Amino acid sequence: MINEITARELNPEQFISEKVNEIRETVGNGIAINALSGGVDSSTVTMLGHRALGDRLKTVFIDNNLMREGEPEAVINSFRKLGVNVEIVDAREEFLTALKGITDPEEKREAVTQTFYKKVFGRIVKGSGAKFLLQGTILTDVDETVAGIKRQHNVFEQLGIDPQEAFGYRILEPLIQLRKDGVRIIGKALGLPQGSFDRIPFPGPALAARIIGEVTKERLDTVRKATTIVEKLLVNTGAFQYMAILHQDRVTGMRDNKRDYGQQIEVRCWDSIDARVATPTRLPIDLLEKLAGEILEKVPGIVSVTYNIAPKPPSTMEVV
């Protein structure tokens, strides 16, 4: 049973002090390693680990080909300014190969999980000599996984999986008592710039969680372009999260008075506090029309743009 600390109860300085001490005591004189994706959770746990261990925390950015446009360079430059050196690891082909031919949502999540933890990260940990992986798992990840709603890639012990036995290293999860609103408070207290701690959530499986059906390089390029447009136009809405989803089946469209089979992008935009429940943001029709216009104009092969109006539950924030 995980003892939740709500954002209202949270004392940032006390929490940081306790977790820094716990990390130091657990790691001892050894080294730990963590993967930074640039999301709120991984950014916060990186700064927490850096405060606890300094240079004895090895931080890597795994380029899995599933990230936003320009993400690796932007994240590395941002953390360099904070005094954290980040090593980039090119694993693009490994992830694409692992996802080839898979259409089932849970199988895709499992492919990402196994490739990340066992293959890519296992290799990195072995080469570094680290015995510990510092990870930004939060309470909502655990809740959704244990409830069988969807398997979050970073949840193991609650499913009876021993990471030490399965992957060869121990996982430390200092944020596991918090939800997203609490993590933002800790990120701010640790000195993250607002663009990091106030950033919209991004899933562990990254853009693979926003493609219905098989994940290919071409389909990733499509949803990546649509994501850039959606995030640019919805950044000032005050919404908790927003995204572009690429659907599986081709739909009938028309261009130049001729039938044109193309693809469909679904836009999702959510109002929420902690991601447990959410309602679709009531976006103005002018903004929705602008979204559709830019996506249809700038993303090749798209002939349909829709907006999700189902709340969570029964919907979930991400589609896969």
N, C-alpha and C positions, 0 to 999 in steps of 0.2 A: 504494500500500500504506500503510495507516494503522498507525502504531506504537502498539499498545495499551499503556496504563498501567493495570495492575491495581490494585485497592484495596489489596492488600498492598504493592505497590511505591510507592504514592502518597505524596509528601511535600506536604501541603496548602499550606504557606506558600510553598514553592518553586514549585509549580504556579501558584498565584495570582499570585505576583510575575512569573513568565514570561508568563502570559497577559495580565495588565494591561499590561505593556510592549509586547507584540505588538499589542494593540488600539490603544494610543496611537500606536505607530509607523505602523500601517496607516491609521488615520483621520486622523492629523496634526492640522491645525487645523480640520478639518471637523466634521460632526456625523454621528452614527449613530442608527439607529432600531431599536427591537425591540418585538415583540408579547409581552405578558405574559398567560399564561393562568391562572396560579396553580399549575400543576403543578411538580413538582420541578425538571425541566430548565429550564423558562422562568424560574422564580424564581431559580435559581442563576445563570443567564447574565445576568439583569437586574442582580443585585447585583455580578457581576464587571464588567459594563459600566459600572455606576454608579461603582464604585471607580476604573475607568480614566478615565472621561470626565466624571463629574459631570453638570452641567447640559447638556453637549453630547451626552448620550444622551437621545433622546426616546422615552419608553415609552408604548405604547398598549395598551389592552385592547379587543379587537374582540369586541363582543357579536354572536355569530353565531347565536343562538337554539339552540345545540347544547350549552350548558353545564349544569352542575348548578344546582339551585335556589339562588337568591341569590348565585351565584358572582361576578358583576361587582362588587357592592357590597362583599362580603367581601374580595376580593383588593385592591381599591383602598384600602380602609381599612387593611388590614394593611401595605401598602407605604408608605402615607403616614406611618405610625408609624416606618418605617425611613428616612424622609427622601427617598423616591422619589415624585415626582409622576407619576400615571398618568392619561392621558386616555382616556375611554371613547368608542368609536366604534360607533354603531348600524348594524350591517349585517345585521340579522335577515332582512329581506325579500330581500336579495340572495342569501343562502345558501339560503333556502327555495325561491326561484325556480330557482336553479341545480340543486337536487336533485330538482325536481319530475319525477315519472315514471320516475326511475332506480331500478332494482332490483339491477343487477349490482354486486358489491362493489368491484371495481377502478374501475368507472365512477363510483361514488359518491366514492371517494377522490380520483379525478382532478378531479371537479367541485369538491370542497372545496379541493383544491390550486390550481386555476386561479382560483377565485373569491377565495381568500385572497391569492395572490401577484400575480396579474396585475391583477385588478379593484380589490379593496378596498385591499390594501397598496400596489399600484402608484400608486394615486391619493394615498394618504397620503404616500408617499415623495416623489412629485413636488411635492406642496404644501409639504413640509418642507424640501426642498432637500438631503436626506440622500443620500449616495452609497453608504452601507453599511447592511446589515441584519444585526444581531447575533442569532444564532439558537442554540437549545439542542439541536442535533442530537447524538445520542450514537452510540457504535459499534454498538449493537444495531440501531438504525434502519437503518444502512448495511448491516449483514450481512443482515437480512431482505429488504431491497429488492434488493440485488445477487443474492441467491440465488433471487429470484423467488417467495419465500414470500408476501409482500404488499408492495405499494408504500407506503412511508411517505411522508407528504405533504411532508416536509422534506428529502428526499434528491434532489440534482440532479447535481452534478459527477460522481459515481460512475456515473451513467447517461449521461454524455456531454452533459448539458444545461448550457449556460453561462448562469447567472442574469443576468449583465450583458446578454447578448444577448436573452434571453427576456423579462426583466422590467425591465431598465434600471437595475439596481443590483447591487452585489457583496455576497455573503453571507459573513459571518465566523462560524466555528463553533469556538469555543475549547474546547468540551467533547467534541469528536468522538473523542478518544483514550480516553474513559472509558465505563464501563458504569454502570448505575443505582447500584450500591453506591458507586462512586467519586464520582459526582455528589453523593450524600448527604453524603459526607465534606467535599467542597468547600463545599456549601451551609452546613453547620454552621460551618465555618471562616470563612465570610464573614459570619456573624452572623445568618443566617436563624433565626427562631423554630422550635422543634422541629416545630410543626404544618405548617411549610412544607417543611423538608428531609426530614422523616420521613413525608411524606404518600404515600399509595398512588399509583402511576402512573395517569395519565389520558391517553387517546389524543389525538393531534393532531386527528383528525376529530371528537373529542369524542363526544357521544351518537349521532352518525350511524354510528359504528363499533359501536353496540350495538343497532341496529335491522336485522333481517333483512327485506329488501324495501324498499319506498319510504319515504322520510323525509318525513313531513308534520307540521304543527304538532300535530295531535291525537296522533299516535304518539309524538312527542317529549314531549308532556305526560305520556303514560302511562309511558314509560321513565324520565322524570325523577322522577316520584313513586315508582316502584319503586326507583330508585337511592338516593333519600333513606333509604328503609327499610333497604335492604341495608347501606348504609354505616353507619347508626346501630347496627344490631344486630351487625355483624361487626367493629367498630372495635377491640375488645379481644381479638381472636383471635390476634393476632401474625402474621397472614397477610401475604404480600407484596402481594397485590392481590385485590380482590373487586368484583363488578359484577352488574348486572341486564341481561339480554338480552331484547329483545322479538322473539318469533318472527313469521313472516309469515302462515301459514295460521291461520284460525280453527279452534278445536277444540270438540268437543261437551262441554258441561257441563250441570249442572242446578241450578236454584234453585226453591224452593217446589214441589218435585215436578214441575217442568216442564223440558223441554229448553231449554238456554240456550247458544247459540253464543257463544263468547267468545274471548279471546286468551290466549296462554301466555307466561309469564315464565320464563326459565332463569336460575338463579343460578350464578355461577362464583366460586370462591374458591381462590386459588393459594398454595402454598408454593414459594418460589424465592429465589435469591440475586441473580442478575443478569438474569433474564428469558430466558436462552437455553434453559433447560429448566425445567420446573415440574411439580409434582404437585398434584392436588386436595387441599385441606385436609380432614382427617378431622373434620368438624364433628359435634358430638353431635346425636343425633336430636331431642332436645328443642329445640335451637336451630333446626334445620331446620324443625320444626313451627311454631315461633314465627314464623320468617321467612314461611312460607307463609300462616299465619293473618293476619298484618298486611297482606301484599300483597293477599290475597283480600278483606280487609275494606276497605282504604283506597284501592286502585287500581281505579277503575271499569272494568268490562269484562273483568277477568281471571278466568278460571275454572280455570286450571292453573298450577302452580308446580313446576318440576323443578330438579334439582341435577346439574351436570356432573361426571362421574367419570372422564373421559378425560384422560390426562397430555399435556403438551407435550414432544416430539412424540408422536403425530401431530396433536393439537389445537394451537391457538394460544391465546394469552392472551385476545385479543379475538376476537369472532366474525366481524367483517367486515374 
